[in-house]
Amino acid sequence: MAGKAAHDAQFWASVAGLTAALAVVAAYLAGGPRLVWAVAAVEVVLVMAHVAHRFRGRAQLGAVPHTREAAHCERCLRTKERLDGGPAAH
């Protein structure tokens, strides 16, 4: 299923890119370079808003505590278990 989701995302990214290019061409034909700059600025703001919306949920709020019990990544977890003699010990 991940393949279909990636394909759909690639399709919609292509549609958005084509639409943006057509908007710039239309702006040039309608009003010249100043309108092209305006359309490009709006496109940049829209892309930035989209990225902020997508990655807002992925951001970790708060600092990771750096105590002996903290395992903020897989490598740290394995090291901690090895030091404690846990399941990852070899």
N, CA, C and O of each residue as an XYZ file, in Angstrom:
360
protein
N       0.813     -1.200      0.000
C       0.000      0.000      0.000
C       0.853      1.259      0.000
O       0.420      2.304     -0.486
N       2.071      1.165      0.545
C       2.935      2.337      0.563
C       3.314      2.765     -0.847
O       3.536      3.948     -1.101
N       3.389      1.811     -1.756
C       3.717      2.134     -3.130
C       2.658      2.996     -3.777
O       2.974      3.935     -4.508
N       1.386      2.679     -3.510
C       0.286      3.465     -4.072
C       0.274      4.865     -3.488
O       0.037      5.833     -4.209
N       0.525      4.986     -2.196
C       0.550      6.306     -1.556
C       1.686      7.156     -2.124
O       1.510      8.351     -2.365
N       2.840      6.546     -2.337
C       3.966      7.280     -2.907
C       3.666      7.685     -4.344
O       4.017      8.784     -4.774
N       3.018      6.797     -5.080
C       2.657      7.110     -6.475
C       1.654      8.256     -6.510
O       1.781      9.167     -7.328
N       0.652      8.217     -5.623
C      -0.338      9.299     -5.562
C       0.308     10.628     -5.192
O      -0.022     11.664     -5.769
N       1.221     10.597     -4.237
C       1.915     11.829     -3.826
C       2.744     12.384     -4.983
O       2.785     13.594     -5.202
N       3.399     11.494     -5.718
C       4.204     11.940     -6.855
C       3.302     12.531     -7.942
O       3.652     13.532     -8.567
N       2.153     11.914     -8.162
C       1.215     12.426     -9.159
C       0.744     13.828     -8.793
O       0.754     14.729     -9.632
N       0.329     14.014     -7.532
C      -0.197     15.326     -7.124
C       0.907     16.377     -7.076
O       0.646     17.554     -7.323
N       2.126     15.973     -6.765
C       3.243     16.920     -6.816
C       3.491     17.364     -8.261
O       3.797     18.529     -8.515
N       3.357     16.438     -9.192
C       3.508     16.790    -10.610
C       2.407     17.736    -11.065
O       2.662     18.690    -11.800
N       1.188     17.468    -10.626
C       0.064     18.345    -10.975
C       0.290     19.743    -10.410
O       0.051     20.739    -11.093
N       0.751     19.815     -9.164
C       1.000     21.119     -8.540
C       2.123     21.859     -9.266
O       2.028     23.069     -9.471
N       3.175     21.156     -9.654
C       4.271     21.790    -10.381
C       3.835     22.309    -11.741
O       4.214     23.410    -12.138
N       3.041     21.521    -12.456
C       2.535     21.954    -13.755
C       1.607     23.157    -13.605
O       1.668     24.094    -14.401
N       0.762     23.131    -12.599
C      -0.143     24.253    -12.349
C       0.644     25.521    -12.021
O       0.309     26.604    -12.501
N       1.683     25.389    -11.210
C       2.508     26.548    -10.862
C       3.191     27.123    -12.101
O       3.257     28.340    -12.276
N       3.697     26.239    -12.955
C       4.354     26.722    -14.174
C       3.358     27.429    -15.088
O       3.673     28.475    -15.656
N       2.178     26.875    -15.231
C       1.157     27.516    -16.066
C       0.711     28.855    -15.479
O       0.427     29.793    -16.224
N       0.648     28.950    -14.138
C       0.276     30.209    -13.506
C       1.312     31.290    -13.783
O       0.959     32.449    -14.001
N       2.582     30.920    -13.776
C       3.635     31.893    -14.058
C       3.562     32.354    -15.515
O       3.706     33.543    -15.799
N       3.340     31.421    -16.426
C       3.223     31.789    -17.845
C       2.016     32.696    -18.055
O       2.104     33.699    -18.764
N       0.890     32.343    -17.439
C      -0.313     33.172    -17.574
C      -0.090     34.558    -16.978
O      -0.558     35.553    -17.532
N       0.619     34.628    -15.856
C       0.904     35.921    -15.236
C       1.774     36.773    -16.150
O       1.570     37.982    -16.257
N       2.739     36.149    -16.805
C       3.604     36.902    -17.712
C       2.808     37.440    -18.901
O       2.975     38.590    -19.307
N       1.946     36.595    -19.448
C       1.149     37.023    -20.597
C       0.125     38.088    -20.208
O      -0.211     38.954    -21.016
N      -0.368     38.024    -18.976
C      -1.410     38.960    -18.551
C      -0.847     40.290    -18.068
O      -1.416     41.343    -18.355
N       0.273     40.253    -17.333
C       0.701     41.499    -16.725
C       2.180     41.762    -16.713
O       2.613     42.783    -16.178
N       2.959     40.897    -17.272
C       4.387     41.150    -17.330
C       5.137     40.675    -16.101
O       4.602     39.925    -15.284
N       6.374     41.115    -15.977
C       7.263     40.622    -14.923
C       6.787     40.885    -13.490
O       7.044     40.076    -12.599
N       6.110     41.989    -13.264
C       5.648     42.272    -11.892
C       4.621     41.254    -11.433
O       4.656     40.819    -10.282
N       3.723     40.872    -12.300
C       2.722     39.865    -11.937
C       3.374     38.495    -11.768
O       2.926     37.697    -10.945
N       4.422     38.215    -12.533
C       5.151     36.953    -12.361
C       5.755     36.887    -10.962
O       5.679     35.855    -10.296
N       6.357     37.999    -10.517
C       6.920     38.032     -9.157
C       5.832     37.821     -8.111
O       6.054     37.119     -7.125
N       4.679     38.410     -8.308
C       3.581     38.244     -7.352
C       3.101     36.797     -7.310
O       2.897     36.241     -6.231
N       2.923     36.195     -8.464
C       2.476     34.802     -8.510
C       3.524     33.889     -7.882
O       3.179     32.978     -7.129
N       4.791     34.121     -8.183
C       5.859     33.308     -7.599
C       5.899     33.457     -6.078
O       6.119     32.478     -5.366
N       5.691     34.651     -5.588
C       5.679     34.870     -4.131
C       4.529     34.115     -3.472
O       4.705     33.511     -2.414
N       3.357     34.151     -4.095
C       2.202     33.421     -3.557
C       2.490     31.921     -3.562
O       2.159     31.224     -2.602
N       3.104     31.420     -4.632
C       3.432     29.999     -4.703
C       4.405     29.599     -3.598
O       4.250     28.540     -2.989
N       5.393     30.429     -3.340
C       6.362     30.128     -2.286
C       5.666     30.090     -0.928
O       5.933     29.196     -0.125
N       4.794     31.030     -0.667
C       4.067     31.053      0.609
C       3.190     29.809      0.747
O       3.119     29.221      1.826
N       2.527     29.407     -0.331
C       1.687     28.212     -0.278
C       2.512     26.949     -0.012
O       2.092     26.088      0.760
N       3.669     26.836     -0.640
C       4.527     25.676     -0.406
C       5.026     25.666      1.035
O       5.047     24.617      1.679
N       5.423     26.820      1.538
C       5.895     26.890      2.922
C       4.785     26.529      3.905
O       5.041     25.847      4.898
N       3.575     26.970      3.647
C       2.442     26.635      4.523
C       2.147     25.136      4.469
O       1.839     24.525      5.492
N       2.239     24.553      3.288
C       1.996     23.117      3.152
C       3.037     22.304      3.915
O       2.692     21.356      4.620
N       4.293     22.667      3.777
C       5.361     21.955      4.478
C       5.204     22.112      5.991
O       5.372     21.150      6.740
N       4.887     23.305      6.429
C       4.689     23.528      7.870
C       3.538     22.690      8.398
O       3.626     22.137      9.495
N       2.476     22.590      7.643
C       1.311     21.798      8.066
C       1.650     20.312      8.127
O       1.254     19.623      9.067
N       2.379     19.817      7.130
C       2.710     18.385      7.091
C       3.654     17.972      8.201
O       3.510     16.888      8.766
N       4.618     18.820      8.521
C       5.637     18.421      9.471
C       5.402     18.932     10.884
O       6.200     18.652     11.780
N       4.331     19.669     11.099
C       4.034     20.161     12.448
C       3.793     18.996     13.403
O       4.260     19.018     14.542
N       3.075     17.993     12.947
C       2.783     16.843     13.794
C       3.992     15.980     14.082
O       4.011     15.256     15.077
N       4.990     16.042     13.240
C       6.177     15.218     13.433
C       7.186     15.837     14.384
O       8.105     15.157     14.841
N       7.030     17.091     14.680
C       7.992     17.779     15.551
C       7.831     17.262     16.975
O       6.720     17.040     17.455
N       8.938     17.083     17.618
C       8.898     16.656     19.015
C       8.877     17.892     19.894
O       9.748     18.756     19.801
N       7.881     17.959     20.737
C       7.780     19.089     21.643
C       8.538     18.777     22.919
O       8.420     17.685     23.474
N       9.302     19.728     23.371
C      10.068     19.546     24.602
C      11.419     18.926     24.331
O      11.647     18.317     23.286
N      12.302     19.088     25.282
C      13.656     18.558     25.145
C      13.681     17.104     25.591
O      12.884     16.685     26.431
N      14.592     16.351     25.027
C      14.775     14.962     25.422
C      15.618     14.953     26.686
O      16.699     15.542     26.714
N      15.134     14.290     27.738
C      15.920     14.262     28.975
C      17.177     13.419     28.776
O      17.111     12.322     28.220
N      18.306     13.925     29.224
C      19.570     13.214     29.073
C      19.945     12.577     30.409
O      20.928     12.959     31.043
N      19.151     11.612     30.816
C      19.449     10.860     32.030
C      19.908      9.472     31.630
O      19.866      9.117     30.452
N      20.338      8.699     32.584
C      20.811      7.344     32.291
C      19.690      6.475     31.740
O      19.957      5.576     30.942
N      18.456      6.710     32.133
C      17.328      5.904     31.688
C      16.789      6.346     30.325
O      16.005      5.624     29.710
N      17.197      7.507     29.856
C      16.672      8.029     28.598
C      17.274      7.259     27.425
O      18.480      7.022     27.363
N      16.395      6.878     26.500
C      16.844      6.227     25.268
C      16.119      6.928     24.124
O      15.051      6.491     23.696
N      16.701      8.009     23.636
C      16.031      8.821     22.636
C      16.263      8.326     21.221
O      15.693      8.883     20.283
N      17.071      7.311     21.037
C      17.238      6.722     19.716
C      17.572      5.246     19.877
O      17.910      4.796     20.972
N      17.477      4.502     18.798
C      17.726      3.062     18.846
C      19.158      2.744     19.274
O      19.384      1.802     20.033
N      20.108      3.514     18.798
C      21.505      3.279     19.165
C      21.716      3.477     20.661
O      22.425      2.702     21.303
N      21.094      4.523     21.214
C      21.229      4.766     22.654
C      20.548      3.667     23.457
O      21.036      3.268     24.515
N      19.410      3.174     22.948
C      18.708      2.093     23.636
C      19.576      0.840     23.681
O      19.683      0.200     24.727
N      20.198      0.484     22.555
C      21.059     -0.705     22.528
C      22.259     -0.534     23.459
O      22.640     -1.471     24.161
N      22.850      0.655     23.467
C      23.994      0.899     24.345
C      23.587      0.793     25.809
O      24.302      0.201     26.617
N      22.439      1.368     26.145
C      21.956      1.310     27.520
C      21.695     -0.131     27.944
O      22.065     -0.537     29.045
N      21.049     -0.907     27.058
C      20.772     -2.306     27.393
C      22.062     -3.104     27.532
O      22.159     -3.974     28.398
N      23.055     -2.820     26.688
C      24.334     -3.520     26.773
C      25.011     -3.199     28.095
O      25.565     -4.092     28.736
N      24.977     -1.946     28.511
C      25.603     -1.550     29.785
C      24.871     -2.149     30.979
O      25.496     -2.515     31.975
N      23.548     -2.250     30.880
C      22.754     -2.792     31.976
C      22.689     -4.306     31.962
O      22.207     -4.904     32.925
N      23.166     -4.956     30.881
C      23.109     -6.417     30.778
C      21.727     -6.888     30.340
O      21.309     -7.993     30.684
N      21.031     -6.068     29.598
C      19.665     -6.399     29.158
C      19.664     -7.270     27.923
O      20.677     -7.887     27.595
N      18.504     -7.328     27.216
C      18.342     -8.222     26.063
C      19.290     -7.947     24.909
O      19.580     -8.863     24.140
N      19.779     -6.739     24.756
C      20.650     -6.424     23.630
C      22.103     -6.803     23.910
O      22.958     -6.640     23.040
N      22.395     -7.309     25.117
C      23.772     -7.677     25.459
C      24.179     -8.908     24.675
O      23.383     -9.829     24.496
N      25.432     -8.925     24.200
C      25.915    -10.043     23.393
C      26.959    -10.795     24.151
O      27.498    -11.781     23.647
